[in-house]
Amino acid sequence: MREVALRQTADGDLVAVDTEARALGEIVTIELLIDSAPALRQMRVVSSCPIVREGMVMHEMRLAPVKGDNGHNGDNGDTENR
């Protein structure tokens, strides 16, 4: 698990910038703080393109919610503590 920068678009998608590229269609899990409580969300990579930031190649990925992700709490069935 690592931290990445996220921003939300006007249509509700999230844009992540990371050092690692992801494949189109790949499902990623992100943890957000909603009302000060952690919440896990399943997101699908819908676009990915390399960018240069501060002399480093980074990857900007647009993420869309996976249909069926209820997103009500941080419990994904794992017993692992986060």
Helices and strands as residue ranges (DSSP letters): E 5-8, E 14-18, E 27-34, E 37-53, E 56-65
